[in-house]
């Protein structure tokens, strides 16, 4: 088991950690999620299967609340903004989804208390995850990067592939800027990344994408900017600004089809062929499956 995973398990209730330690290595090494719910059995999702720890009676609201405190390092204030969105990102880039009683402040979600369930989504680095797509991201023997959009539903491996693209480009001689709004790509903690993203990579952690893209252009002179999960009109404007500055962009968006993306808030970028390469991912037959690659350069509208 890697150190990154061990850090997650140390923050779980002792009885949960003990039961997970008893599971076969093939399950613990490949797990994707740990789902904890009050008065319900803890569920481990690994290899597309659900494994129940059969500990429902021990999973009280008090245990869940203590688990969240441990994940937060007992600092609600430090995670206040993230909590208002229903999740936190912990050391290692792992995302923890939270459900419970929502408290409002001036009509907006402020915090989640009286926790009823937690979903810990494991983040990990897979060296070589981008092998199938690198020739589509870089043309002419890696002499030219193409503006690239990775499209997939949740849990199809897009962030893992994005992370590996960053590593490859950085070690390939390119200056890479990462705008990591949710701290998932780099998993920064105390200024340190959790993953090998290459020696020429600069990371702007926790910064909104629209602002971060412009900040990286002005401050770090990148050849390419990498970010995750675009979807707002201001994201599209920032990407167009990068294009005008001669900086390439590689990013991701939720969706399944060309039509999904074209009808989104960033659809104009597709219609203008700002993105030269579209990569569609699927979880079938396994996470990170490349379903289709489209090169838009020279294509007619609607092709």
VENLINZI-V996441 format. One line per field, one symbol per residue. phi: phi as a letter, one per 40 degrees, with the letter a starting at -180 (. if undefined). psi: psi as a letter, one per 30 degrees, with the letter a starting at -180 (. if undefined). A space follows every 10 residues. Layout:
phi->???
psi->???
This chain:
phi->.ccdcdcccc ccddcccccc ccccdccccb cbabbbadfb ccbbbaggbb bccfbdcccc dccccccccc ccffbdccbd ccdcbgabbb dggccbcbbi ccbbbfgbcb abbfdbabbc ccbacbcgcc dcbccccbbf fgcacbdbbc bacdgbgccc cdcccdcccc cchccbbbcb dbfcccgcag gbccbcbgcb bbbbcgbddd ccdccccccb fccabbabfc ibcccccccc ccdccgbcbb abacibbdcd cccccbdccc ccgcccbbbb bacbcadgcc cabbbcdgcc dgc
psi->kleeeeeeef flkeeeeeee ffllefeefg keljjkkkgl kkkkjkhglk kkfhgeffil eeeeeeeeee efhhieefge eeeffgllkl kfgkkjkkka kkkljhglke lkaikflkjj jkklkjkgfg effeffeklh hgfkkkkkkk klllhggeee eeeeeeeeee fgfkjkkkji eggeefhkjh fklfljglfg kkkjkgkkee eeeeeeeeef hlekkklkil flefeeeeee eeeffgklkk alkklfleee eeglfgeeee efhekfkkkk llgkflkgkj ekkkjfkfkl kg.
